[in-house]
Amino acid sequence: MKTVNLAEKLAQFTNHWDPHVVADYNDNEVMVVRFQGEFPFHLHEDTDDFFLVLEGEMAMDLEDSTHPVKAGELFVVPRGVTHRPRAAKECKVLLIEPKGVPNTGDPATATSKPRI
């Protein structure tokens, strides 16, 4: 067992929308990611989607509303709800997802999740 320094992990990459696994929690992957611009609208049929903003600010667009999420705040998108995270300026986010869940909700369009 050891501590995980999230700032050090985030310093290891600069690309956006590319989650990196930093720890395992039960049957979940804990990831860090950098957001800037817009991610495509998508949904997860079988799982909620957890976002904790570490630095900066993002917006979570749902089908009929937009929710600002600032540093130190979290947002959970319930399963089956179409959503799109976006950020005008770069923000840094912690994600928690069940292992094997594609970040786009579709394995054909998902990015890999390297472990760092």
C-alpha positions in Angstrom: 0.0 0.0 0.0 1.2 3.5 -0.8 -0.2 7.0 -1.3 -1.0 8.3 -4.7 0.0 11.9 -5.5 -2.6 13.1 -8.0 -0.6 16.2 -9.0 2.4 14.0 -9.8 0.2 11.6 -11.8 -1.4 14.5 -13.8 2.1 15.9 -14.5 2.9 12.7 -16.4 0.7 13.6 -19.4 -0.7 16.6 -21.1 -3.3 15.3 -23.6 -7.0 15.9 -23.1 -9.8 13.4 -22.7 -7.4 10.6 -22.0 -8.1 9.0 -18.6 -5.2 7.4 -16.8 -5.8 4.8 -14.0 -4.0 5.7 -10.8 -5.6 3.2 -8.3 -8.1 0.4 -7.9 -11.0 0.7 -5.5 -13.0 -2.5 -5.1 -14.1 -3.3 -8.6 -13.5 0.3 -9.8 -10.8 2.2 -11.4 -9.8 5.6 -10.0 -8.5 7.8 -12.9 -7.2 11.3 -13.5 -7.9 13.2 -16.7 -7.5 16.6 -18.2 -10.5 18.2 -19.9 -10.5 21.0 -22.4 -13.1 21.5 -25.1 -16.2 19.3 -25.5 -16.5 15.5 -25.1 -19.2 13.9 -27.3 -22.7 13.3 -25.8 -22.9 9.7 -24.6 -24.5 7.6 -21.9 -23.7 4.6 -19.8 -26.6 2.1 -19.6 -25.3 0.1 -16.6 -23.4 2.5 -14.4 -23.4 6.0 -12.9 -20.6 8.4 -14.0 -18.5 10.1 -11.2 -16.6 13.4 -11.7 -14.6 15.2 -9.1 -13.0 18.5 -10.3 -9.5 18.8 -8.8 -8.5 22.1 -10.5 -10.4 24.5 -12.8 -14.0 24.3 -13.8 -16.1 22.2 -16.1 -19.7 22.1 -17.2 -21.8 19.0 -17.4 -24.4 19.2 -20.2 -27.4 16.9 -19.8 -30.2 16.7 -22.4 -32.1 19.6 -20.9 -29.7 21.4 -18.6 -26.2 22.5 -17.9 -24.5 22.2 -14.5 -21.2 24.1 -13.6 -18.8 22.0 -11.5 -16.0 23.9 -9.8 -12.8 22.7 -8.1 -13.6 20.8 -5.0 -17.1 19.8 -6.3 -18.3 16.5 -7.7 -21.1 15.6 -10.0 -22.6 12.1 -10.5 -24.5 11.4 -13.7 -27.1 8.6 -13.1 -26.9 5.6 -15.4 -28.8 5.9 -18.6 -28.7 9.7 -18.7 -27.1 11.3 -21.8 -24.4 13.7 -20.9 -21.4 15.6 -22.1 -18.6 17.1 -20.0 -16.9 20.2 -21.4 -14.4 22.8 -20.2 -13.6 26.2 -21.8 -10.1 26.1 -20.1 -8.2 23.1 -19.0 -9.4 21.4 -15.8 -8.2 18.4 -14.0 -10.7 15.7 -12.9 -10.8 12.5 -10.9 -13.1 9.8 -12.3 -14.3 6.6 -10.7 -15.7 3.9 -13.0 -16.2 0.2 -12.7 -13.4 -1.7 -14.3 -13.9 -2.3 -18.0 -16.5 0.5 -18.6 -15.7 2.4 -21.8 -15.4 6.1 -21.3 -17.8 6.8 -24.2 -20.3 4.1 -23.2 -19.4 2.3 -26.4 -16.3 0.0 -26.7 -15.9 0.8 -30.4 -15.2 4.5 -29.7 -13.6 4.3 -26.2 -10.1 5.3 -25.5 -7.6 3.1 -23.7 -7.0 3.7 -20.0 -3.3 3.4 -19.4 -2.2 2.7 -15.8 0.4 5.2 -14.4 
